[in-house]
């Protein structure tokens, strides 16, 4: 499933199956730097993977990214649309705040180590 809103595109599938869904395959296109990018560590709030590190569903990953980018209101609206969404934000309240305060990749990684 894909959804567009205000120029944003969210693809709801596993990254290892993205090319099957008609999405960009960073390894096939030569854009290898895309394959190395990831969100900082967060705990899943969804019922299937609750409390597991990095086992986020698409909506959690999207809400987490929005929060880190300073779009907390939109992140909250996204989180309110799925089971475990509000819990996801509560569960990750301190790490998300630290990630927002980070001004460099080194500071962000230090915050990850502090919490996880």
C-alpha positions in Angstrom: 0.0 0.0 0.0 1.3 3.5 -0.8 -0.1 6.8 0.4 0.8 10.3 -0.8 0.3 13.4 1.3 1.8 16.8 0.6 4.6 15.4 -1.6 5.4 12.5 0.7 5.3 8.9 -0.3 5.0 6.1 2.2 5.5 2.5 0.9 4.1 -0.1 3.2 6.3 -3.2 2.6 9.5 -4.7 3.8 12.6 -3.1 2.4 13.9 -6.4 1.1 10.7 -6.6 -1.1 10.6 -3.0 -2.3 11.6 -3.8 -5.8 8.7 -6.4 -6.1 6.3 -3.5 -5.2 7.6 -1.3 -8.1 9.8 0.8 -5.8 13.3 1.9 -6.1 16.0 -0.8 -5.7 19.0 1.2 -4.4 21.4 -1.7 -5.1 20.2 -2.1 -8.7 20.3 1.6 -9.5 23.8 2.2 -8.1 22.5 4.4 -5.3 24.2 2.3 -2.7 24.2 5.2 -0.2 20.4 4.9 0.0 20.7 1.3 1.3 22.9 2.4 4.3 20.5 5.0 5.6 18.3 4.1 8.6 16.3 5.6 11.4 18.0 5.8 14.8 17.0 3.0 17.1 13.5 3.0 18.4 11.3 0.5 20.2 8.2 -1.0 18.5 4.9 -0.1 20.0 2.8 -2.2 17.7 1.1 -5.3 19.2 3.0 -7.8 17.0 6.5 -6.6 18.0 5.9 -4.5 21.2 9.2 -3.4 22.9 11.4 -4.9 20.2 14.3 -2.8 19.1 14.0 -1.7 15.4 11.0 -3.9 14.7 8.8 -1.0 13.6 5.9 -1.2 11.2 5.7 1.4 8.4 3.5 3.8 10.3 5.9 3.7 13.3 8.9 4.4 11.1 7.0 7.2 9.4 5.9 8.8 12.7 9.4 8.4 14.2 11.0 10.1 11.2 8.5 12.9 11.2 9.1 13.5 14.9 12.8 13.6 14.5 12.4 16.1 11.6 10.5 18.4 13.9 7.0 17.5 12.7 5.7 16.3 16.0 2.1 17.3 15.4 2.0 15.4 12.1 3.8 12.5 13.8 1.2 12.4 16.5 -1.6 12.4 13.9 0.0 9.5 12.0 0.5 7.6 15.3 -3.2 8.0 16.3 -4.2 6.1 13.2 -2.9 2.6 14.1 -2.9 0.2 17.0 0.0 0.9 19.3 0.7 4.3 17.8 0.3 6.5 20.8 2.1 3.9 22.9 5.0 4.0 20.3 5.5 7.7 20.9 5.3 7.3 24.7 7.7 4.3 24.7 10.2 6.3 22.7 9.6 9.7 24.3 13.1 10.2 25.7 15.1 8.8 22.7 13.1 10.9 20.2 13.7 14.0 22.3 17.5 13.2 22.3 17.5 12.6 18.5 15.8 15.9 17.9 18.5 17.7 20.0 21.4 15.9 18.1 23.2 18.3 15.8 25.5 15.7 14.1 25.6 12.0 13.2 28.1 11.5 16.1 25.7 13.1 18.6 22.8 11.0 17.3 24.8 7.8 17.6 25.9 8.8 21.1 22.2 9.2 22.0 21.4 5.8 20.6 24.1 4.2 22.8 22.7 6.1 25.8 19.3 4.5 25.4 20.0 1.2 23.7 
